[in-house]
Amino acid sequence: MTGGAGFIGSEYVRAILQDEYADVTVLDLLSYSGNRANLPVSHERLRFVQGDIGDADLLRQLLPGHDAIVHFAAESHVDRSIQSATPFVTTNVLGTQVLLDEARRAGIGRFLHVSTDEVYGSIDEGSWTETWPLAPNSPYAASKAGSDLMALAAHRTHGLDVVVTRCSNNYGPYQFPEKVIPLFVTNLLDGKPVPLYGDGGNVRDWLHVSDHVRGIRLVLEKGRAGEVYNIGGGTELTNRSLTERLLEACGAGWDMVRPVEDRKGHDRRYSLDITKISQELGYAPEVTLEAGLASTVEWYRSNRQWWEPLKSRAGL
């Protein structure tokens, strides 16, 4: 697993170690959002290696003997990509290509590439199917679209057993507090205001991280090689509606909201069609937004020792 010390990757690691008897190697650079504290590092079936997916020599040592790669590692914050796109291209495109090359060299059986719905761009009506043309609008989304295409090209050109997943907005425990839900929750718990972009009318589909991980495991085990699978949560909200729910959950009012200038290239609406993964693999989201937000707020309320140092170091 690459990026296994991050938010989604660590959820996947914990689920695998709890439910299965596989040995797991986590490769993570431990950049600003990777956190060793997210992982049960003392677990007897977990091996942690700090390193870069772009380090071909390291990959040649690590990959032989593994049955599959689940590739989470990525630069993933839109605002950071707007400030400086180069790290996103370096990690998401070039790093993925190095990993694909070394996976072929090592004879890896399956390569699952974790991507995002942001590669589709923005949609006013309806929902994206997996065959929708890619039209990314941010440097982050463009870099993920590039990595998607390189992964699928490795299947078509070289026969590598590749599957790609594209998810909607994730939330849950252990999410780095620059993202909207943990940022809002931790700010409100500390009595600090929260920012709301533009008119707050941008729409996102929200997916609890545990549902995302279940979808990934289904695709890893039963997905068809060379295919893309959308994984969504089935709950679309405007940012303003999400803010209202978070204010209520944290016992705060609208006086804690500060309108800010809208983000450059801010996509208006995301919406995934999950018919394919539902019909082929039996996926359906299980965590309701109400239950998921309540448990997420409670987790951040009870785990200050995890997020306070991260916010301090990141200047959030």
C-alpha positions in Angstrom: 0.0 0.0 0.0 1.3 3.4 -0.9 0.2 6.4 1.2 -1.0 4.1 3.9 -0.3 6.6 6.7 -2.8 9.1 5.2 -6.5 9.5 6.0 -8.1 7.0 3.6 -5.0 4.7 3.4 -4.8 4.2 7.1 -8.5 3.4 7.3 -7.9 0.7 4.7 -4.9 -0.7 6.6 -6.9 -0.9 9.9 -9.7 -2.7 8.1 -7.5 -5.2 6.4 -5.6 -6.0 9.6 -8.8 -6.5 11.5 -10.7 -8.6 9.0 -8.1 -10.5 7.1 -4.9 -12.4 7.6 -2.9 -10.7 4.9 0.6 -9.2 5.5 0.6 -5.5 4.6 3.6 -3.3 3.6 2.9 0.4 3.9 5.1 2.8 1.9 4.6 6.4 2.9 6.8 9.4 2.6 5.3 11.0 5.7 4.9 14.3 4.1 2.7 16.9 5.9 -0.5 14.8 5.7 1.1 11.4 6.3 1.1 10.4 10.0 2.6 7.3 11.6 0.2 7.8 14.5 -2.6 6.8 12.1 -1.3 3.3 11.9 -1.1 0.3 14.3 2.7 0.2 13.7 3.3 -2.5 16.2 0.9 -5.0 14.5 2.8 -8.2 13.7 1.4 -8.3 10.1 2.2 -4.7 9.3 5.5 -3.5 7.9 6.0 0.3 7.6 8.6 1.8 5.2 9.2 5.5 4.9 10.0 6.3 1.3 8.9 7.9 -2.0 6.9 6.2 -4.7 9.2 7.8 -7.2 12.2 6.0 -5.8 12.6 3.1 -8.3 15.6 1.5 -6.4 13.5 1.3 -3.2 10.5 -0.1 -5.1 12.7 -2.9 -6.6 13.6 -3.9 -3.1 10.0 -3.7 -1.7 7.7 -5.0 -4.4 8.8 -8.6 -5.1 6.7 -11.1 -3.2 3.6 -8.9 -3.0 0.3 -10.0 -4.6 -1.2 -6.6 -5.1 -0.6 -2.8 -4.9 -3.3 -0.4 -3.6 -2.1 3.0 -4.6 -3.4 5.8 -2.3 -0.3 8.0 -2.3 -1.0 11.5 -3.8 -0.9 15.2 -3.3 -4.5 15.9 -2.8 -5.4 19.4 -1.6 -6.9 21.7 -4.3 -5.9 24.9 -2.6 -2.2 23.8 -2.4 -2.3 22.8 -6.1 -3.5 26.3 -7.0 -0.6 27.8 -5.1 2.0 25.4 -6.6 1.1 22.7 -9.1 4.6 21.1 -9.6 4.6 18.8 -6.5 1.2 17.5 -7.7 2.6 16.6 -11.2 5.7 15.1 -9.6 3.9 12.8 -7.1 0.6 12.1 -8.8 1.8 11.6 -12.4 5.5 10.8 -12.4 5.4 8.9 -9.1 2.5 6.8 -10.3 4.4 6.0 -13.5 7.5 4.9 -11.6 5.2 2.7 -9.5 3.5 1.2 -12.5 6.9 0.4 -14.2 8.2 -1.3 -11.1 5.0 -3.2 -10.5 5.4 -4.8 -14.0 9.0 -5.5 -13.3 8.1 -7.3 -10.0 5.2 -9.3 -11.5 2.5 -7.7 -9.3 -0.8 -9.5 -9.7 -3.2 -6.5 -9.4 -2.7 -2.7 -9.3 -5.6 -0.7 -7.8 -5.2 3.0 -8.4 -7.3 5.2 -6.1 -8.6 8.4 -7.8 -11.2 11.1 -7.4 -14.5 12.3 -8.9 -12.7 15.7 -9.5 -11.2 14.3 -12.7 -14.7 14.7 -14.3 -14.8 18.5 -13.8 -18.2 19.9 -12.9 -21.7 18.8 -13.8 -24.9 20.9 -13.6 -27.5 18.0 -13.9 -27.4 14.3 -13.7 -24.4 12.2 -12.6 -21.1 11.0 -14.0 -20.8 7.4 -15.2 -17.3 5.9 -15.6 -17.3 6.6 -19.4 -17.8 10.4 -18.9 -15.1 12.5 -20.6 -12.4 13.8 -18.2 -12.5 17.6 -17.8 -10.4 18.5 -14.7 -10.4 22.1 -13.7 -7.8 22.4 -10.9 -4.1 21.4 -11.1 -4.8 18.7 -8.5 -7.6 17.2 -10.6 -5.6 17.4 -13.8 -2.7 15.6 -12.1 -5.1 12.8 -10.9 -6.6 12.5 -14.4 -3.1 12.1 -15.8 -2.3 9.3 -13.3 -5.6 7.6 -14.1 -4.7 7.6 -17.8 -1.2 6.3 -17.2 -2.5 3.5 -15.1 -5.1 2.5 -17.7 -2.5 2.7 -20.4 -0.3 0.3 -18.5 -3.2 -2.2 -18.7 -3.9 -1.6 -22.4 -0.2 -1.5 -23.5 1.5 -3.9 -21.2 -1.3 -6.1 -19.8 -0.9 -5.0 -16.2 -3.9 -6.0 -14.1 -5.1 -2.4 -13.3 -8.3 -1.2 -11.8 -9.2 2.4 -11.0 -11.6 3.7 -8.4 -13.0 7.3 -8.4 -14.5 8.5 -5.1 -16.6 11.4 -4.0 -15.7 13.6 -1.0 -14.6 11.5 2.0 -14.9 12.3 5.6 -14.4 10.5 8.9 -11.7 10.1 11.6 -8.0 10.8 11.0 -8.6 13.3 8.2 -5.9 15.9 8.0 -7.4 19.2 9.4 -7.0 21.3 6.3 -9.9 19.6 4.7 -13.3 21.2 5.1 -15.1 18.9 7.7 -12.2 18.5 10.1 -11.2 22.1 9.7 -14.7 23.3 10.5 -15.1 20.9 13.4 -11.8 21.6 15.1 -12.2 25.4 14.6 -15.7 25.3 16.1 -14.6 23.2 19.0 -12.0 25.8 19.7 -14.4 28.7 19.3 -12.8 29.9 16.1 -14.7 31.1 13.0 -14.9 29.0 9.8 -14.6 30.1 6.2 -17.3 29.6 3.6 -16.3 30.0 -0.1 -18.4 32.3 -2.3 -22.2 31.9 -1.9 -21.9 28.4 -0.4 -23.8 26.9 -3.2 -21.2 24.4 -4.5 -22.5 20.8 -4.2 -20.6 17.8 -3.2 -21.5 14.1 -2.6 -20.3 13.0 0.8 -18.9 9.5 1.4 -17.9 8.1 4.8 -14.3 6.8 4.6 -15.4 3.3 5.9 -17.8 3.0 2.9 -15.1 4.1 0.6 -12.8 1.4 1.9 -15.4 -1.3 1.5 -15.8 -0.2 -2.1 -12.1 -0.4 -2.7 -11.9 -3.9 -1.2 -14.7 -5.1 -3.5 -12.9 -3.7 -6.5 -9.6 -5.2 -5.5 -11.1 -8.6 -5.0 -13.7 -8.7 -7.8 -13.3 -5.8 -10.2 -12.6 -6.4 -13.9 -9.1 -5.6 -15.1 -8.9 -2.4 -17.1 -12.1 -1.0 -15.6 -13.0 2.2 -13.7 -15.4 2.1 -10.8 -17.1 5.1 -9.2 -17.6 4.9 -5.4 -20.0 7.4 -4.0 -22.0 8.1 -0.8 -25.3 9.1 -2.3 -25.7 12.2 -0.3 -25.4 15.6 -2.1 -25.2 18.8 -0.1 -24.4 22.4 -0.8 -21.4 23.7 1.2 -23.8 26.0 3.0 -26.0 23.1 4.0 -23.0 21.1 5.2 -21.9 24.2 7.2 -25.3 24.4 8.8 -25.1 20.8 9.9 -21.6 21.2 11.4 -22.6 24.3 13.2 -25.5 22.5 14.8 -23.3 19.4 15.7 -20.8 21.7 17.4 -23.3 23.9 19.2 -22.4 27.0 17.2 -24.3 29.6 15.2 -23.9 31.5 11.9 -22.0 34.2 13.7 -19.0 31.8 13.5 -19.1 31.8 9.7 -16.8 34.1 7.7 -17.6 34.5 4.0 -14.4 34.4 1.9 -13.6 35.0 -1.8 -14.5 31.9 -3.9 -11.7 29.5 -4.8 -10.2 29.9 -8.4 -11.8 27.4 -10.8 -14.2 26.2 -8.1 -16.3 23.3 -9.5 -20.0 24.0 -8.9 -21.3 20.4 -8.5 -20.0 16.9 -8.3 -22.3 13.8 -8.6 -21.3 10.2 -9.2 -23.4 7.4 -10.7 -22.6 4.3 -8.7 -24.7 1.9 -10.8 -21.7 0.0 -12.1 -20.1 -0.9 -8.8 -23.5 -1.6 -7.3 -24.7 -4.0 -10.0 -21.4 -5.7 -10.6 -19.9 -6.0 -7.1 -22.9 -5.4 -4.8 -21.7 -2.1 -3.3 -24.0 0.2 -1.4 -23.1 2.9 1.1 -24.1 2.0 4.6 -23.2 5.0 6.8 -25.9 7.7 6.7 -24.7 11.3 6.7 -26.4 12.0 10.0 -24.7 9.1 11.7 -21.4 9.7 10.0 -21.2 13.4 10.8 -22.1 12.7 14.5 -19.5 10.1 14.9 -16.9 12.2 13.1 -17.5 15.2 15.3 -17.3 13.0 18.4 -14.0 11.6 17.2 -12.4 15.0 16.8 -13.9 16.1 20.2 -12.3 13.1 21.9 -8.9 13.1 20.0 -7.5 16.6 20.5 -4.1 15.0 21.1 -4.1 13.8 17.5 -5.2 17.0 15.7 -3.9 19.9 17.8 -0.2 19.3 16.9 -1.1 18.9 13.2 -3.0 22.2 13.1 -0.2 23.9 15.0 2.5 22.7 12.6 0.4 23.5 9.5 -0.5 27.0 10.8 -4.2 26.3 10.5 
